[in-house]
């Protein structure tokens, strides 16, 4: 996972826990999840628009 071993992941989790406290972490993860979902939705919309813009004539040229 991104070149991180288990000790590094545990250290990062400990630092996050110390900085934000146990009660804030679920809120942070919820916000992160919403951000990722929004990004995916935007990417899917862009892909759909690009596919819609390609006409059969454009595909013959390739």
CHARMM-style PDB file with segment names, atoms N, HN, CA, C and O in Angstrom:
ATOM      1  N   UNK     1       0.846  -1.188   0.000  1.00  0.00      PROA
ATOM      2  CA  UNK     1       0.000   0.000   0.000  1.00  0.00      PROA
ATOM      3  C   UNK     1       0.880   1.236   0.000  1.00  0.00      PROA
ATOM      4  O   UNK     1       1.304   1.678   1.068  1.00  0.00      PROA
ATOM      5  N   UNK     2       1.168   1.807  -1.154  1.00  0.00      PROA
ATOM      6  HN  UNK     2       0.824   1.448  -2.022  1.00  0.00      PROA
ATOM      7  CA  UNK     2       1.960   3.021  -1.311  1.00  0.00      PROA
ATOM      8  C   UNK     2       3.362   2.878  -0.714  1.00  0.00      PROA
ATOM      9  O   UNK     2       3.960   3.880  -0.321  1.00  0.00      PROA
ATOM     10  N   UNK     3       3.888   1.684  -0.639  1.00  0.00      PROA
ATOM     11  HN  UNK     3       3.402   0.870  -0.958  1.00  0.00      PROA
ATOM     12  CA  UNK     3       5.216   1.465  -0.111  1.00  0.00      PROA
ATOM     13  C   UNK     3       5.317   1.630   1.399  1.00  0.00      PROA
ATOM     14  O   UNK     3       6.417   1.755   1.938  1.00  0.00      PROA
ATOM     15  N   UNK     4       4.172   1.632   2.088  1.00  0.00      PROA
ATOM     16  HN  UNK     4       3.278   1.531   1.650  1.00  0.00      PROA
ATOM     17  CA  UNK     4       4.171   1.771   3.535  1.00  0.00      PROA
ATOM     18  C   UNK     4       3.984   0.403   4.175  1.00  0.00      PROA
ATOM     19  O   UNK     4       3.132  -0.381   3.759  1.00  0.00      PROA
ATOM     20  N   UNK     5       4.792   0.131   5.190  1.00  0.00      PROA
ATOM     21  HN  UNK     5       5.484   0.769   5.528  1.00  0.00      PROA
ATOM     22  CA  UNK     5       4.639  -1.112   5.929  1.00  0.00      PROA
ATOM     23  C   UNK     5       3.665  -0.919   7.074  1.00  0.00      PROA
ATOM     24  O   UNK     5       3.155   0.180   7.293  1.00  0.00      PROA
ATOM     25  N   UNK     6       3.416  -1.980   7.791  1.00  0.00      PROA
ATOM     26  HN  UNK     6       3.831  -2.872   7.613  1.00  0.00      PROA
ATOM     27  CA  UNK     6       2.485  -1.931   8.913  1.00  0.00      PROA
ATOM     28  C   UNK     6       2.955  -0.962  10.005  1.00  0.00      PROA
ATOM     29  O   UNK     6       2.124  -0.232  10.546  1.00  0.00      PROA
ATOM     30  N   UNK     7       4.253  -0.921  10.356  1.00  0.00      PROA
ATOM     31  HN  UNK     7       4.928  -1.513   9.916  1.00  0.00      PROA
ATOM     32  CA  UNK     7       4.680   0.029  11.396  1.00  0.00      PROA
ATOM     33  C   UNK     7       4.420   1.492  11.014  1.00  0.00      PROA
ATOM     34  O   UNK     7       4.036   2.299  11.861  1.00  0.00      PROA
ATOM     35  N   UNK     8       4.631   1.827   9.742  1.00  0.00      PROA
ATOM     36  HN  UNK     8       4.943   1.172   9.054  1.00  0.00      PROA
ATOM     37  CA  UNK     8       4.392   3.201   9.298  1.00  0.00      PROA
ATOM     38  C   UNK     8       2.917   3.557   9.355  1.00  0.00      PROA
ATOM     39  O   UNK     8       2.556   4.656   9.775  1.00  0.00      PROA
ATOM     40  N   UNK     9       2.060   2.630   8.932  1.00  0.00      PROA
ATOM     41  HN  UNK     9       2.353   1.737   8.590  1.00  0.00      PROA
ATOM     42  CA  UNK     9       0.617   2.864   8.958  1.00  0.00      PROA
ATOM     43  C   UNK     9       0.145   3.058  10.401  1.00  0.00      PROA
ATOM     44  O   UNK     9      -0.669   3.940  10.676  1.00  0.00      PROA
ATOM     45  N   UNK    10       0.651   2.243  11.312  1.00  0.00      PROA
ATOM     46  HN  UNK    10       1.312   1.527  11.089  1.00  0.00      PROA
ATOM     47  CA  UNK    10       0.269   2.381  12.723  1.00  0.00      PROA
ATOM     48  C   UNK    10       0.751   3.713  13.294  1.00  0.00      PROA
ATOM     49  O   UNK    10       0.036   4.344  14.071  1.00  0.00      PROA
ATOM     50  N   UNK    11       1.940   4.143  12.922  1.00  0.00      PROA
ATOM     51  HN  UNK    11       2.522   3.630  12.290  1.00  0.00      PROA
ATOM     52  CA  UNK    11       2.458   5.423  13.389  1.00  0.00      PROA
ATOM     53  C   UNK    11       1.602   6.582  12.886  1.00  0.00      PROA
ATOM     54  O   UNK    11       1.289   7.504  13.641  1.00  0.00      PROA
ATOM     55  N   UNK    12       1.226   6.531  11.613  1.00  0.00      PROA
ATOM     56  HN  UNK    12       1.480   5.783  11.000  1.00  0.00      PROA
ATOM     57  CA  UNK    12       0.373   7.585  11.049  1.00  0.00      PROA
ATOM     58  C   UNK    12      -0.982   7.594  11.749  1.00  0.00      PROA
ATOM     59  O   UNK    12      -1.505   8.663  12.066  1.00  0.00      PROA
ATOM     60  N   UNK    13      -1.556   6.419  11.994  1.00  0.00      PROA
ATOM     61  HN  UNK    13      -1.132   5.551  11.736  1.00  0.00      PROA
ATOM     62  CA  UNK    13      -2.845   6.334  12.682  1.00  0.00      PROA
ATOM     63  C   UNK    13      -2.739   6.899  14.098  1.00  0.00      PROA
ATOM     64  O   UNK    13      -3.650   7.587  14.560  1.00  0.00      PROA
ATOM     65  N   UNK    14      -1.646   6.619  14.782  1.00  0.00      PROA
ATOM     66  HN  UNK    14      -0.906   6.061  14.407  1.00  0.00      PROA
ATOM     67  CA  UNK    14      -1.439   7.141  16.133  1.00  0.00      PROA
ATOM     68  C   UNK    14      -1.334   8.657  16.130  1.00  0.00      PROA
ATOM     69  O   UNK    14      -1.914   9.323  16.988  1.00  0.00      PROA
ATOM     70  N   UNK    15      -0.600   9.206  15.172  1.00  0.00      PROA
ATOM     71  HN  UNK    15      -0.130   8.665  14.474  1.00  0.00      PROA
ATOM     72  CA  UNK    15      -0.451  10.661  15.078  1.00  0.00      PROA
ATOM     73  C   UNK    15      -1.803  11.315  14.794  1.00  0.00      PROA
ATOM     74  O   UNK    15      -2.138  12.332  15.401  1.00  0.00      PROA
ATOM     75  N   UNK    16      -2.578  10.740  13.879  1.00  0.00      PROA
ATOM     76  HN  UNK    16      -2.305   9.914  13.385  1.00  0.00      PROA
ATOM     77  CA  UNK    16      -3.910  11.280  13.568  1.00  0.00      PROA
ATOM     78  C   UNK    16      -4.796  11.230  14.807  1.00  0.00      PROA
ATOM     79  O   UNK    16      -5.517  12.186  15.093  1.00  0.00      PROA
ATOM     80  N   UNK    17      -4.747  10.133  15.535  1.00  0.00      PROA
ATOM     81  HN  UNK    17      -4.162   9.356  15.302  1.00  0.00      PROA
ATOM     82  CA  UNK    17      -5.544   9.998  16.751  1.00  0.00      PROA
ATOM     83  C   UNK    17      -5.150  11.049  17.779  1.00  0.00      PROA
ATOM     84  O   UNK    17      -6.015  11.644  18.422  1.00  0.00      PROA
ATOM     85  N   UNK    18      -3.860  11.279  17.937  1.00  0.00      PROA
ATOM     86  HN  UNK    18      -3.158  10.796  17.414  1.00  0.00      PROA
ATOM     87  CA  UNK    18      -3.398  12.282  18.902  1.00  0.00      PROA
ATOM     88  C   UNK    18      -3.768  13.701  18.469  1.00  0.00      PROA
ATOM     89  O   UNK    18      -4.130  14.526  19.308  1.00  0.00      PROA
ATOM     90  N   UNK    19      -3.682  13.989  17.190  1.00  0.00      PROA
ATOM     91  HN  UNK    19      -3.387  13.319  16.508  1.00  0.00      PROA
ATOM     92  CA  UNK    19      -3.977  15.340  16.703  1.00  0.00      PROA
ATOM     93  C   UNK    19      -5.460  15.680  16.756  1.00  0.00      PROA
ATOM     94  O   UNK    19      -5.837  16.779  17.162  1.00  0.00      PROA
ATOM     95  N   UNK    20      -6.293  14.741  16.349  1.00  0.00      PROA
ATOM     96  HN  UNK    20      -5.986  13.848  16.019  1.00  0.00      PROA
ATOM     97  CA  UNK    20      -7.709  15.051  16.198  1.00  0.00      PROA
ATOM     98  C   UNK    20      -8.592  14.479  17.297  1.00  0.00      PROA
ATOM     99  O   UNK    20      -9.720  14.938  17.474  1.00  0.00      PROA
ATOM    100  N   UNK    21      -8.118  13.509  18.024  1.00  0.00      PROA
ATOM    101  HN  UNK    21      -7.202  13.136  17.881  1.00  0.00      PROA
ATOM    102  CA  UNK    21      -8.944  12.897  19.064  1.00  0.00      PROA
ATOM    103  C   UNK    21      -9.893  11.881  18.482  1.00  0.00      PROA
ATOM    104  O   UNK    21     -10.177  11.890  17.284  1.00  0.00      PROA
ATOM    105  N   UNK    22     -10.376  11.013  19.330  1.00  0.00      PROA
ATOM    106  HN  UNK    22     -10.145  11.006  20.303  1.00  0.00      PROA
ATOM    107  CA  UNK    22     -11.238   9.920  18.893  1.00  0.00      PROA
ATOM    108  C   UNK    22     -12.589  10.353  18.367  1.00  0.00      PROA
ATOM    109  O   UNK    22     -13.170   9.663  17.529  1.00  0.00      PROA
ATOM    110  N   UNK    23     -13.105  11.481  18.837  1.00  0.00      PROA
ATOM    111  HN  UNK    23     -12.632  12.042  19.517  1.00  0.00      PROA
ATOM    112  CA  UNK    23     -14.450  11.900  18.428  1.00  0.00      PROA
ATOM    113  C   UNK    23     -14.464  12.572  17.059  1.00  0.00      PROA
ATOM    114  O   UNK    23     -15.489  12.556  16.378  1.00  0.00      PROA
ATOM    115  N   UNK    24     -13.351  13.159  16.648  1.00  0.00      PROA
ATOM    116  HN  UNK    24     -12.519  13.172  17.202  1.00  0.00      PROA
ATOM    117  CA  UNK    24     -13.314  13.862  15.365  1.00  0.00      PROA
ATOM    118  C   UNK    24     -13.021  12.947  14.184  1.00  0.00      PROA
ATOM    119  O   UNK    24     -13.344  13.292  13.048  1.00  0.00      PROA
ATOM    120  N   UNK    25     -12.421  11.800  14.427  1.00  0.00      PROA
ATOM    121  HN  UNK    25     -12.159  11.521  15.351  1.00  0.00      PROA
ATOM    122  CA  UNK    25     -12.002  10.926  13.333  1.00  0.00      PROA
ATOM    123  C   UNK    25     -13.186  10.457  12.474  1.00  0.00      PROA
ATOM    124  O   UNK    25     -13.072  10.486  11.249  1.00  0.00      PROA
ATOM    125  N   UNK    26     -14.315  10.027  13.055  1.00  0.00      PROA
ATOM    126  HN  UNK    26     -14.407  10.003  14.050  1.00  0.00      PROA
ATOM    127  CA  UNK    26     -15.442   9.637  12.183  1.00  0.00      PROA
ATOM    128  C   UNK    26     -15.924  10.785  11.284  1.00  0.00      PROA
ATOM    129  O   UNK    26     -16.297  10.560  10.133  1.00  0.00      PROA
ATOM    130  N   UNK    27     -15.913  12.008  11.811  1.00  0.00      PROA
ATOM    131  HN  UNK    27     -15.609  12.191  12.746  1.00  0.00      PROA
ATOM    132  CA  UNK    27     -16.320  13.156  11.000  1.00  0.00      PROA
ATOM    133  C   UNK    27     -15.337  13.381   9.857  1.00  0.00      PROA
ATOM    134  O   UNK    27     -15.743  13.677   8.733  1.00  0.00      PROA
ATOM    135  N   UNK    28     -14.038  13.241  10.146  1.00  0.00      PROA
ATOM    136  HN  UNK    28     -13.709  13.000  11.059  1.00  0.00      PROA
ATOM    137  CA  UNK    28     -13.025  13.415   9.110  1.00  0.00      PROA
ATOM    138  C   UNK    28     -13.165  12.356   8.021  1.00  0.00      PROA
ATOM    139  O   UNK    28     -13.067  12.667   6.834  1.00  0.00      PROA
ATOM    140  N   UNK    29     -13.391  11.118   8.419  1.00  0.00      PROA
ATOM    141  HN  UNK    29     -13.470  10.865   9.384  1.00  0.00      PROA
ATOM    142  CA  UNK    29     -13.530  10.032   7.447  1.00  0.00      PROA
ATOM    143  C   UNK    29     -14.793  10.201   6.609  1.00  0.00      PROA
ATOM    144  O   UNK    29     -14.799   9.892   5.417  1.00  0.00      PROA
ATOM    145  N   UNK    30     -15.862  10.693   7.234  1.00  0.00      PROA
ATOM    146  HN  UNK    30     -15.857  10.944   8.202  1.00  0.00      PROA
ATOM    147  CA  UNK    30     -17.103  10.945   6.497  1.00  0.00      PROA
ATOM    148  C   UNK    30     -16.878  12.017   5.432  1.00  0.00      PROA
ATOM    149  O   UNK    30     -17.327  11.876   4.294  1.00  0.00      PROA
ATOM    150  N   UNK    31     -16.183  13.083   5.808  1.00  0.00      PROA
ATOM    151  HN  UNK    31     -15.819  13.197   6.732  1.00  0.00      PROA
ATOM    152  CA  UNK    31     -15.868  14.142   4.849  1.00  0.00      PROA
ATOM    153  C   UNK    31     -14.968  13.640   3.732  1.00  0.00      PROA
ATOM    154  O   UNK    31     -15.158  13.997   2.569  1.00  0.00      PROA
ATOM    155  N   UNK    32     -13.989  12.812   4.081  1.00  0.00      PROA
ATOM    156  HN  UNK    32     -13.835  12.522   5.025  1.00  0.00      PROA
ATOM    157  CA  UNK    32     -13.095  12.253   3.070  1.00  0.00      PROA
ATOM    158  C   UNK    32     -13.873  11.358   2.111  1.00  0.00      PROA
ATOM    159  O   UNK    32     -13.649  11.398   0.901  1.00  0.00      PROA
ATOM    160  N   UNK    33     -14.783  10.554   2.645  1.00  0.00      PROA
ATOM    161  HN  UNK    33     -14.965  10.521   3.628  1.00  0.00      PROA
ATOM    162  CA  UNK    33     -15.607   9.685   1.807  1.00  0.00      PROA
ATOM    163  C   UNK    33     -16.480  10.472   0.844  1.00  0.00      PROA
ATOM    164  O   UNK    33     -16.625  10.103  -0.321  1.00  0.00      PROA
ATOM    165  N   UNK    34     -17.059  11.556   1.337  1.00  0.00      PROA
ATOM    166  HN  UNK    34     -16.942  11.856   2.284  1.00  0.00      PROA
ATOM    167  CA  UNK    34     -17.892  12.401   0.465  1.00  0.00      PROA
ATOM    168  C   UNK    34     -17.049  13.039  -0.634  1.00  0.00      PROA
ATOM    169  O   UNK    34     -17.489  13.156  -1.777  1.00  0.00      PROA
ATOM    170  N   UNK    35     -15.837  13.449  -0.278  1.00  0.00      PROA
ATOM    171  HN  UNK    35     -15.479  13.354   0.651  1.00  0.00      PROA
ATOM    172  CA  UNK    35     -14.947  14.042  -1.278  1.00  0.00      PROA
ATOM    173  C   UNK    35     -14.561  13.055  -2.359  1.00  0.00      PROA
ATOM    174  O   UNK    35     -14.543  13.402  -3.539  1.00  0.00      PROA
ATOM    175  N   UNK    36     -14.253  11.829  -1.970  1.00  0.00      PROA
ATOM    176  HN  UNK    36     -14.268  11.547  -1.010  1.00  0.00      PROA
ATOM    177  CA  UNK    36     -13.890  10.799  -2.940  1.00  0.00      PROA
ATOM    178  C   UNK    36     -15.082  10.468  -3.826  1.00  0.00      PROA
ATOM    179  O   UNK    36     -14.926  10.293  -5.035  1.00  0.00      PROA
ATOM    180  N   UNK    37     -16.268  10.380  -3.237  1.00  0.00      PROA
ATOM    181  HN  UNK    37     -16.395  10.522  -2.255  1.00  0.00      PROA
ATOM    182  CA  UNK    37     -17.471  10.072  -4.026  1.00  0.00      PROA
ATOM    183  C   UNK    37     -17.746  11.190  -5.032  1.00  0.00      PROA
ATOM    184  O   UNK    37     -18.096  10.924  -6.182  1.00  0.00      PROA
ATOM    185  N   UNK    38     -17.588  12.430  -4.598  1.00  0.00      PROA
ATOM    186  HN  UNK    38     -17.304  12.646  -3.663  1.00  0.00      PROA
ATOM    187  CA  UNK    38     -17.800  13.564  -5.490  1.00  0.00      PROA
ATOM    188  C   UNK    38     -16.793  13.534  -6.639  1.00  0.00      PROA
ATOM    189  O   UNK    38     -17.152  13.791  -7.788  1.00  0.00      PROA
ATOM    190  N   UNK    39     -15.545  13.224  -6.332  1.00  0.00      PROA
ATOM    191  HN  UNK    39     -15.254  13.015  -5.398  1.00  0.00      PROA
ATOM    192  CA  UNK    39     -14.515  13.138  -7.366  1.00  0.00      PROA
ATOM    193  C   UNK    39     -14.854  12.046  -8.382  1.00  0.00      PROA
ATOM    194  O   UNK    39     -14.741  12.261  -9.589  1.00  0.00      PROA
ATOM    195  N   UNK    40     -15.271  10.873  -7.890  1.00  0.00      PROA
ATOM    196  HN  UNK    40     -15.363  10.699  -6.910  1.00  0.00      PROA
ATOM    197  CA  UNK    40     -15.630   9.772  -8.790  1.00  0.00      PROA
ATOM    198  C   UNK    40     -16.814  10.145  -9.671  1.00  0.00      PROA
ATOM    199  O   UNK    40     -16.821   9.860 -10.868  1.00  0.00      PROA
ATOM    200  N   UNK    41     -17.823  10.789  -9.066  1.00  0.00      PROA
ATOM    201  HN  UNK    41     -17.818  11.020  -8.093  1.00  0.00      PROA
ATOM    202  CA  UNK    41     -18.993  11.210  -9.849  1.00  0.00      PROA
ATOM    203  C   UNK    41     -18.586  12.189 -10.944  1.00  0.00      PROA
ATOM    204  O   UNK    41     -19.066  12.095 -12.074  1.00  0.00      PROA
ATOM    205  N   UNK    42     -17.708  13.123 -10.614  1.00  0.00      PROA
ATOM    206  HN  UNK    42     -17.318  13.199  -9.696  1.00  0.00      PROA
ATOM    207  CA  UNK    42     -17.228  14.090 -11.607  1.00  0.00      PROA
ATOM    208  C   UNK    42     -16.463  13.412 -12.731  1.00  0.00      PROA
ATOM    209  O   UNK    42     -16.627  13.763 -13.899  1.00  0.00      PROA
ATOM    210  N   UNK    43     -15.631  12.445 -12.383  1.00  0.00      PROA
ATOM    211  HN  UNK    43     -15.498  12.160 -11.433  1.00  0.00      PROA
ATOM    212  CA  UNK    43     -14.878  11.715 -13.405  1.00  0.00      PROA
ATOM    213  C   UNK    43     -15.817  10.915 -14.300  1.00  0.00      PROA
ATOM    214  O   UNK    43     -15.620  10.860 -15.514  1.00  0.00      PROA
ATOM    215  N   UNK    44     -16.839  10.294 -13.710  1.00  0.00      PROA
ATOM    216  HN  UNK    44     -17.000  10.339 -12.724  1.00  0.00      PROA
ATOM    217  CA  UNK    44     -17.799   9.529 -14.509  1.00  0.00      PROA
ATOM    218  C   UNK    44     -18.580  10.445 -15.443  1.00  0.00      PROA
ATOM    219  O   UNK    44     -18.832  10.081 -16.592  1.00  0.00      PROA
ATOM    220  N   UNK    45     -18.968  11.626 -14.971  1.00  0.00      PROA
ATOM    221  HN  UNK    45     -18.763  11.922 -14.038  1.00  0.00      PROA
ATOM    222  CA  UNK    45     -19.680  12.579 -15.827  1.00  0.00      PROA
ATOM    223  C   UNK    45     -18.803  13.010 -16.986  1.00  0.00      PROA
ATOM    224  O   UNK    45     -19.271  13.094 -18.122  1.00  0.00      PROA
ATOM    225  N   UNK    46     -17.540  13.284 -16.712  1.00  0.00      PROA
ATOM    226  HN  UNK    46     -17.160  13.216 -15.789  1.00  0.00      PROA
ATOM    227  CA  UNK    46     -16.625  13.719 -17.759  1.00  0.00      PROA
ATOM    228  C   UNK    46     -16.442  12.602 -18.791  1.00  0.00      PROA
ATOM    229  O   UNK    46     -16.427  12.866 -19.994  1.00  0.00      PROA
ATOM    230  N   UNK    47     -16.303  11.367 -18.332  1.00  0.00      PROA
ATOM    231  HN  UNK    47     -16.315  11.152 -17.355  1.00  0.00      PROA
ATOM    232  CA  UNK    47     -16.150  10.232 -19.239  1.00  0.00      PROA
ATOM    233  C   UNK    47     -17.397  10.074 -20.105  1.00  0.00      PROA
ATOM    234  O   UNK    47     -17.293   9.831 -21.307  1.00  0.00      PROA
ATOM    235  N   UNK    48     -18.572  10.210 -19.501  1.00  0.00      PROA
ATOM    236  HN  UNK    48     -18.657  10.407 -18.524  1.00  0.00      PROA
ATOM    237  CA  UNK    48     -19.820  10.099 -20.259  1.00  0.00      PROA
ATOM    238  C   UNK    48     -19.913  11.195 -21.317  1.00  0.00      PROA
ATOM    239  O   UNK    48     -20.326  10.933 -22.446  1.00  0.00      PROA
ATOM    240  N   UNK    49     -19.532  12.419 -20.960  1.00  0.00      PROA
ATOM    241  HN  UNK    49     -19.196  12.632 -20.042  1.00  0.00      PROA
ATOM    242  CA  UNK    49     -19.573  13.531 -21.918  1.00  0.00      PROA
ATOM    243  C   UNK    49     -18.617  13.273 -23.075  1.00  0.00      PROA
ATOM    244  O   UNK    49     -18.965  13.523 -24.229  1.00  0.00      PROA
ATOM    245  N   UNK    50     -17.434  12.783 -22.788  1.00  0.00      PROA
ATOM    246  HN  UNK    50     -17.151  12.580 -21.850  1.00  0.00      PROA
ATOM    247  CA  UNK    50     -16.473  12.502 -23.853  1.00  0.00      PROA
ATOM    248  C   UNK    50     -16.973  11.399 -24.769  1.00  0.00      PROA
ATOM    249  O   UNK    50     -16.811  11.479 -25.987  1.00  0.00      PROA
ATOM    250  N   UNK    51     -17.582  10.366 -24.190  1.00  0.00      PROA
ATOM    251  HN  UNK    51     -17.714  10.301 -23.201  1.00  0.00      PROA
ATOM    252  CA  UNK    51     -18.119   9.281 -25.012  1.00  0.00      PROA
ATOM    253  C   UNK    51     -19.270   9.776 -25.880  1.00  0.00      PROA
ATOM    254  O   UNK    51     -19.426   9.344 -27.022  1.00  0.00      PROA
ATOM    255  N   UNK    52     -20.081  10.693 -25.325  1.00  0.00      PROA
ATOM    256  HN  UNK    52     -19.954  11.044 -24.397  1.00  0.00      PROA
ATOM    257  CA  UNK    52     -21.228  11.212 -26.065  1.00  0.00      PROA
ATOM    258  C   UNK    52     -20.768  12.107 -27.222  1.00  0.00      PROA
ATOM    259  O   UNK    52     -21.404  12.148 -28.275  1.00  0.00      PROA
ATOM    260  N   UNK    53     -19.666  12.816 -27.017  1.00  0.00      PROA
ATOM    261  HN  UNK    53     -19.149  12.783 -26.162  1.00  0.00      PROA
ATOM    262  CA  UNK    53     -19.170  13.725 -28.047  1.00  0.00      PROA
ATOM    263  C   UNK    53     -18.536  13.005 -29.227  1.00  0.00      PROA
ATOM    264  O   UNK    53     -18.452  13.567 -30.319  1.00  0.00      PROA
ATOM    265  N   UNK    54     -18.089  11.775 -29.024  1.00  0.00      PROA
ATOM    266  HN  UNK    54     -18.157  11.319 -28.137  1.00  0.00      PROA
ATOM    267  CA  UNK    54     -17.477  11.020 -30.111  1.00  0.00      PROA
ATOM    268  C   UNK    54     -18.592  10.456 -30.978  1.00  0.00      PROA
ATOM    269  O   UNK    54     -19.433   9.691 -30.506  1.00  0.00      PROA
ATOM    270  N   UNK    55     -18.592  10.836 -32.240  1.00  0.00      PROA
ATOM    271  HN  UNK    55     -17.908  11.458 -32.623  1.00  0.00      PROA
ATOM    272  CA  UNK    55     -19.616  10.368 -33.174  1.00  0.00      PROA
ATOM    273  C   UNK    55     -19.077   9.168 -33.946  1.00  0.00      PROA
ATOM    274  O   UNK    55     -17.868   8.934 -33.940  1.00  0.00      PROA
ATOM    275  N   UNK    56     -19.928   8.414 -34.601  1.00  0.00      PROA
ATOM    276  HN  UNK    56     -20.910   8.604 -34.606  1.00  0.00      PROA
ATOM    277  CA  UNK    56     -19.457   7.281 -35.420  1.00  0.00      PROA
ATOM    278  C   UNK    56     -18.469   7.704 -36.487  1.00  0.00      PROA
ATOM    279  O   UNK    56     -17.572   6.930 -36.823  1.00  0.00      PROA
ATOM    280  N   UNK    57     -18.602   8.926 -37.040  1.00  0.00      PROA
ATOM    281  HN  UNK    57     -19.330   9.554 -36.767  1.00  0.00      PROA
ATOM    282  CA  UNK    57     -17.668   9.410 -38.045  1.00  0.00      PROA
ATOM    283  C   UNK    57     -16.264   9.571 -37.442  1.00  0.00      PROA
ATOM    284  O   UNK    57     -15.265   9.252 -38.087  1.00  0.00      PROA
ATOM    285  N   UNK    58     -16.200  10.065 -36.210  1.00  0.00      PROA
ATOM    286  HN  UNK    58     -17.012  10.324 -35.686  1.00  0.00      PROA
ATOM    287  CA  UNK    58     -14.918  10.234 -35.544  1.00  0.00      PROA
ATOM    288  C   UNK    58     -14.251   8.888 -35.298  1.00  0.00      PROA
ATOM    289  O   UNK    58     -13.027   8.776 -35.371  1.00  0.00      PROA
ATOM    290  N   UNK    59     -15.050   7.866 -35.006  1.00  0.00      PROA
ATOM    291  HN  UNK    59     -16.044   7.957 -34.946  1.00  0.00      PROA
ATOM    292  CA  UNK    59     -14.498   6.548 -34.722  1.00  0.00      PROA
ATOM    293  C   UNK    59     -13.931   5.909 -36.003  1.00  0.00      PROA
ATOM    294  O   UNK    59     -12.975   5.137 -35.929  1.00  0.00      PROA
ATOM    295  N   UNK    60     -14.513   6.225 -37.186  1.00  0.00      PROA
ATOM    296  HN  UNK    60     -15.289   6.853 -37.246  1.00  0.00      PROA
ATOM    297  CA  UNK    60     -14.019   5.672 -38.445  1.00  0.00      PROA
ATOM    298  C   UNK    60     -12.645   6.232 -38.783  1.00  0.00      PROA
ATOM    299  O   UNK    60     -11.830   5.541 -39.396  1.00  0.00      PROA
ATOM    300  N   UNK    61     -12.374   7.489 -38.387  1.00  0.00      PROA
ATOM    301  HN  UNK    61     -13.035   8.050 -37.890  1.00  0.00      PROA
ATOM    302  CA  UNK    61     -11.098   8.135 -38.684  1.00  0.00      PROA
ATOM    303  C   UNK    61      -9.955   7.477 -37.948  1.00  0.00      PROA
ATOM    304  O   UNK    61      -8.817   7.533 -38.415  1.00  0.00      PROA
ATOM    305  N   UNK    62     -10.216   6.855 -36.814  1.00  0.00      PROA
ATOM    306  HN  UNK    62     -11.140   6.809 -36.435  1.00  0.00      PROA
ATOM    307  CA  UNK    62      -9.158   6.265 -35.994  1.00  0.00      PROA
ATOM    308  C   UNK    62      -8.660   4.974 -36.533  1.00  0.00      PROA
ATOM    309  OT1 UNK    62      -7.768   4.363 -35.946  1.00  0.00      PROA
TER     310      UNK     62
END
